[in-house]
Amino acid sequence: MSGYVDKTLAGGEEIIHRANFNWTYSFFPMLWFALGAASLALIFYIQFAAGRPYESLKVAWWSAGVGGVCGALILINHLIILTTTEIVVTTYRFVYKTGLISRNTQEVSLNKIEEITLHQSIWGRILSYGKLVLRGTGVGVITLPDLDDPIRLRKIIENAKSALRSDQRERQRINSDDDD
């Protein structure tokens, strides 16, 4: 999938990891859609299988229709959020991009990340999801939604930071050897 991050990679920069939302992040939008669809199916069954006339079910049809449309809109909005959000760790930076028409990006250089905080409930521990909060110099706070395996993402970020520091030390050593 070619996205914002793929288009903005610097020379020599590579994507290390793309984070994914946990299935629980989609639970309530799917539930609202299912409830709206179920109400429409129930009214359809009552009218056509039970042979009730439309006039006696007019209010029910309108209510179920409103519920179905609301459920569909909630699900469509959620799917847009899922498909347009990128959470990526590259060799140099962390990127959190949201938005379809307007774009909101929060980026921080790996060497500027000062703190990574994990928020994980009991259910999050059981189902392996949680929220990460990144604090960085000059960026402020980046709060990520429920992600799959947030501990793994945290480890990937820390390993990328360590690799970046090692590369910088190696370049400094080479530069100092060249000066001698």
C-alpha positions in Angstrom: 0.0 0.0 0.0 1.5 3.3 -1.1 0.7 6.1 1.2 1.9 9.3 2.6 4.9 7.9 4.4 6.1 6.0 1.2 6.0 9.3 -0.7 7.9 11.3 1.9 10.8 8.9 2.6 14.2 10.7 2.6 17.2 9.3 0.8 18.4 6.1 2.6 15.3 6.1 4.9 13.4 2.8 5.0 10.1 1.7 6.6 10.8 -0.6 9.6 7.3 -1.3 10.8 3.7 -0.3 10.1 1.4 -0.6 13.2 -2.1 -1.9 12.9 -5.3 -1.2 14.9 -6.5 -4.0 17.1 -9.9 -5.6 16.1 -11.4 -4.1 19.3 -10.9 -0.7 17.8 -13.6 -1.6 15.3 -16.0 -3.4 17.7 -18.5 -0.6 18.4 -18.8 0.8 14.8 -19.5 -2.8 13.7 -22.0 -3.2 16.5 -23.9 -0.1 15.6 -24.0 -1.2 11.9 -25.2 -4.7 12.9 -27.9 -3.2 15.2 -29.1 -1.0 12.4 -29.1 -3.8 9.8 -30.8 -6.2 12.3 -33.6 -3.7 12.9 -34.2 -3.4 9.1 -34.2 -7.2 8.7 -36.6 -7.6 11.6 -39.1 -5.1 10.1 -38.7 -6.7 6.7 -39.4 -10.2 8.2 -42.5 -8.9 10.1 -44.0 -7.3 7.0 -43.3 -9.9 4.4 -43.2 -13.2 6.3 -45.9 -12.4 8.8 -48.0 -10.6 6.2 -48.5 -7.3 8.0 -49.5 -4.3 5.9 -47.1 -1.4 5.4 -49.5 1.1 6.9 -49.3 -0.7 10.3 -45.5 -0.7 10.2 -44.8 2.8 8.8 -43.3 4.2 12.0 -41.3 1.0 12.5 -39.9 1.2 8.9 -38.9 4.8 9.4 -37.3 4.1 12.8 -35.4 1.1 11.4 -34.4 3.1 8.3 -32.9 5.9 10.5 -31.1 3.3 12.6 -29.8 1.5 9.5 -28.6 4.7 7.9 -26.9 5.9 11.2 -25.2 2.5 11.6 -24.0 2.6 8.0 -22.7 6.1 8.4 -20.8 5.2 11.6 -19.2 2.2 9.9 -18.3 4.2 6.8 -16.7 6.9 8.9 -14.8 4.3 10.8 -13.6 2.5 7.7 -12.3 5.9 6.3 -10.4 6.4 9.5 -8.9 2.9 9.3 -7.8 3.2 5.7 -6.4 6.7 5.9 -4.5 6.4 9.1 -0.8 5.5 8.9 1.3 4.6 12.0 4.9 4.0 10.8 8.4 3.6 12.2 11.2 4.4 9.7 14.9 4.3 10.2 14.9 8.0 11.1 11.4 9.0 12.4 8.1 8.0 13.8 5.0 9.1 11.7 1.3 9.2 12.7 -0.8 10.4 9.8 -4.6 10.8 9.8 -7.2 12.3 7.4 -8.7 11.7 4.0 -9.4 15.2 2.6 -7.5 17.2 5.1 -4.3 15.7 6.4 -2.9 15.8 9.9 0.6 14.4 10.5 2.6 14.1 13.7 6.2 13.2 13.1 9.1 13.0 15.4 12.7 12.1 14.8 13.6 8.9 16.6 16.4 10.6 18.5 13.9 13.2 19.8 11.6 10.7 21.4 12.1 11.1 25.1 9.4 8.9 26.6 7.0 6.1 25.5 4.1 5.4 27.8 1.9 2.3 27.5 -1.7 2.4 28.7 -3.1 -1.2 28.7 -6.2 -2.3 30.6 -6.9 -5.8 31.8 -8.8 -6.5 28.6 -5.9 -5.0 26.7 -3.5 -7.4 28.3 -5.8 -10.3 27.6 -6.5 -9.3 24.0 -3.0 -7.8 23.3 -3.9 -4.2 22.6 -3.2 -0.9 24.1 -2.5 2.8 23.6 0.9 4.3 23.3 1.8 7.9 24.2 5.0 9.3 22.8 6.6 12.4 24.2 9.3 14.1 22.2 11.4 17.2 22.2 9.7 19.9 20.1 6.7 17.7 19.3 4.7 17.5 22.5 2.6 14.4 22.9 1.5 11.9 20.2 -1.4 9.7 21.5 -2.0 6.6 19.5 -5.3 4.6 19.6 -5.8 0.9 20.4 -3.0 -0.9 18.5 -2.2 -4.5 18.1 0.7 -5.6 20.3 1.8 -2.2 21.6 4.7 -3.7 23.5 6.2 -5.0 20.2 5.8 -1.5 18.7 7.5 0.1 21.7 10.4 -2.4 21.3 10.7 -1.7 17.6 10.9 2.1 18.3 13.5 1.6 21.0 15.6 -0.7 18.7 15.3 1.8 15.8 16.5 4.5 18.2 19.4 2.4 19.3 20.4 1.6 15.7 20.2 5.3 14.8 22.5 6.1 17.7 25.0 3.4 16.7 25.0 4.7 13.1 25.7 8.2 14.3 28.5 7.0 16.5 30.0 5.1 13.6 29.9 8.1 11.3 31.5 10.2 14.0 34.3 7.6 14.5 34.9 7.5 10.7 34.9 11.3 10.5 37.4 11.6 13.4 39.6 8.9 11.8 39.6 10.8 8.5 40.6 14.0 10.3 43.7 12.4 11.8 
